[in-house]
Amino acid sequence: MEILHQLGELFLQATPTVVILLIFYVVMRFLFFQPLLKVMAERDARTVGARKAAESAQNAANDKVKQYQEALRGARAKVYAEQEAARKKLLDERAAKLKDARAKAATEVGQAKERVSKEFSAAASEVGDAVPQLSAEIASRLLNTPLRPPSEVR
C-alpha cells in the first residue's frame, strides 16, 4: 500500500509538469504548428499550381511551335509553287520562242530553197542556151578551126 501512496504522491508532483506540458502542447499547436502546416500546405499548393502553370505554358509553347512550323511549311510550299509557276512560265515562253524561231527558220529555208531552185533553173537554162556556143568553141579549139556563129552550128 505504501507503494500506492508513493505512486499517488508521484502523480501529484508530476501533475503540474503534465499540465504545463499539455498547455505547452496546445500553445505550440495553435501558435506554431498550425501556421507552419498552413504555410507548408500553401507552399505545396503554390508549387503544384506553378507546375501546372509551367506545364500549360509549355504545352502552349509547343502548340505555338507547331503552328509556326505549319505556317513555315505552308510558306515554303507557297514559295515553291510560285517558283514552279515562274519556271513553267519561263519554259513555256522559251518553247514559244523556239517554236517561232523554228517557224521563221522553216520559212527562210523554204524561201532559200525556192530562190536556189529558181537560180538553178535560170542557171540550167543559161547553160542550156550556152551549150551550143560552148560546144562549138570547144570543138573549134580542139580542131583549130575558126569559130562560126551559133546559128550555123546546128
C-alpha positions as CSV (number, residue, x, y, z in Angstrom):
1,M,0.0,0.0,0.0
2,E,2.8,2.2,0.6
3,I,3.7,1.8,-3.0
4,L,0.4,3.1,-4.0
5,H,0.7,6.0,-1.7
6,Q,4.1,6.8,-3.1
7,L,2.7,6.5,-6.6
8,G,-0.1,8.9,-5.7
9,E,2.4,11.4,-4.4
10,L,4.5,11.0,-7.5
11,F,1.5,11.6,-9.7
12,L,0.6,14.7,-7.6
13,Q,4.1,16.1,-8.0
14,A,4.0,15.3,-11.8
15,T,0.6,16.9,-12.3
16,P,1.9,20.4,-12.7
17,T,4.5,19.2,-15.2
18,V,1.9,17.3,-17.1
19,V,-0.4,20.4,-17.1
20,I,2.5,22.6,-18.2
21,L,3.3,20.1,-21.0
22,L,-0.4,20.0,-22.1
23,I,-0.5,23.8,-22.1
24,F,2.8,23.9,-24.0
25,Y,1.4,21.4,-26.5
26,V,-1.8,23.4,-27.0
27,V,0.0,26.7,-27.3
28,M,2.6,25.2,-29.7
29,R,-0.1,23.6,-31.7
30,F,-2.1,26.7,-32.2
31,L,0.7,29.3,-32.3
32,F,3.4,27.3,-34.2
33,F,2.3,24.1,-35.8
34,Q,-1.0,25.2,-37.3
35,P,0.6,28.3,-39.0
36,L,3.5,26.2,-40.1
37,L,1.3,23.5,-41.5
38,K,-0.8,26.2,-43.2
39,V,2.3,27.7,-44.8
40,M,3.5,24.3,-45.9
41,A,0.1,23.5,-47.4
42,E,0.1,26.9,-49.2
43,R,3.6,26.3,-50.5
44,D,2.6,22.9,-51.8
45,A,-0.4,24.4,-53.4
46,R,1.7,27.1,-55.0
47,T,4.3,24.5,-56.1
48,V,1.6,22.3,-57.7
49,G,0.0,25.4,-59.2
50,A,3.3,26.6,-60.5
51,R,4.0,23.2,-62.0
52,K,0.6,23.1,-63.7
53,A,1.1,26.7,-64.9
54,A,4.5,25.7,-66.3
55,E,3.1,22.6,-68.0
56,S,0.3,24.6,-69.5
57,A,2.8,27.3,-70.6
58,Q,5.0,24.5,-72.1
59,N,2.0,23.0,-73.9
60,A,1.0,26.4,-75.2
61,A,4.6,27.0,-76.4
62,N,4.6,23.6,-78.1
63,D,1.3,24.5,-79.8
64,K,2.8,27.8,-80.9
65,V,5.9,25.9,-82.3
66,K,3.7,23.5,-84.2
67,Q,1.6,26.4,-85.6
68,Y,4.9,28.2,-86.6
69,Q,6.2,25.1,-88.3
70,E,2.9,24.6,-90.1
71,A,2.9,28.2,-91.2
72,L,6.6,27.8,-92.3
73,R,5.7,24.7,-94.3
74,G,2.8,26.5,-95.9
75,A,5.0,29.5,-96.8
76,R,7.7,27.2,-98.2
77,A,5.1,25.3,-100.2
78,K,3.7,28.6,-101.5
79,V,7.2,29.8,-102.5
80,Y,7.9,26.5,-104.2
81,A,4.6,26.7,-106.0
82,E,5.4,30.3,-107.1
83,Q,8.9,29.3,-108.2
84,E,7.4,26.3,-110.1
85,A,4.9,28.6,-111.8
86,A,7.6,31.1,-112.8
87,R,9.8,28.2,-114.1
88,K,6.9,26.8,-116.1
89,K,6.0,30.2,-117.5
90,L,9.7,30.7,-118.4
91,L,9.8,27.3,-120.1
92,D,6.6,28.0,-121.9
93,E,7.9,31.3,-123.2
94,R,11.2,29.6,-124.2
95,A,9.2,26.9,-126.0
96,A,7.1,29.6,-127.8
97,K,10.2,31.5,-128.8
98,L,11.8,28.3,-130.0
99,K,8.7,27.4,-132.0
100,D,8.6,30.9,-133.6
101,A,12.3,30.6,-134.4
102,R,11.8,27.2,-136.0
103,A,8.8,28.5,-138.0
104,K,10.9,31.5,-139.2
105,A,13.8,29.2,-140.0
106,A,11.5,26.9,-141.9
107,T,10.1,29.9,-143.8
108,E,13.6,31.2,-144.6
109,V,14.7,27.7,-145.6
110,G,11.7,27.3,-147.8
111,Q,12.4,30.7,-149.4
112,A,16.0,29.9,-149.8
113,K,15.1,26.6,-151.5
114,E,12.8,28.4,-153.8
115,R,15.5,31.0,-154.6
116,V,18.1,28.2,-155.1
117,S,15.6,26.4,-157.3
118,K,14.9,29.5,-159.4
119,E,18.6,30.2,-159.6
120,F,19.2,26.6,-160.6
121,S,16.5,26.8,-163.3
122,A,18.0,30.1,-164.5
123,A,21.5,28.6,-164.5
124,A,20.3,25.5,-166.2
125,S,18.5,27.4,-168.9
126,E,21.6,29.7,-169.3
127,V,23.8,26.7,-169.6
128,G,21.3,25.1,-172.0
129,D,21.3,28.2,-174.1
130,A,25.1,28.4,-173.9
131,V,25.8,24.7,-174.7
132,P,25.7,25.1,-178.4
133,Q,28.1,28.0,-178.4
134,L,30.4,26.4,-175.8
135,S,30.4,23.1,-177.7
136,A,31.3,24.9,-180.9
137,E,34.0,26.8,-179.2
138,I,35.5,23.7,-177.6
139,A,35.3,21.8,-180.9
140,S,37.0,24.7,-182.8
141,R,39.8,24.9,-180.2
142,L,40.3,21.2,-180.4
143,L,40.2,21.2,-184.1
144,N,41.9,24.6,-184.5
145,T,39.3,25.8,-186.9
146,P,37.7,29.2,-186.9
147,L,34.6,29.7,-184.9
148,R,31.3,30.0,-186.7
149,P,28.2,31.8,-185.4
150,P,26.0,29.6,-183.2
151,S,23.1,29.6,-185.6
152,E,25.2,27.9,-188.3
153,V,26.5,25.2,-185.9
154,R,23.2,23.5,-185.6
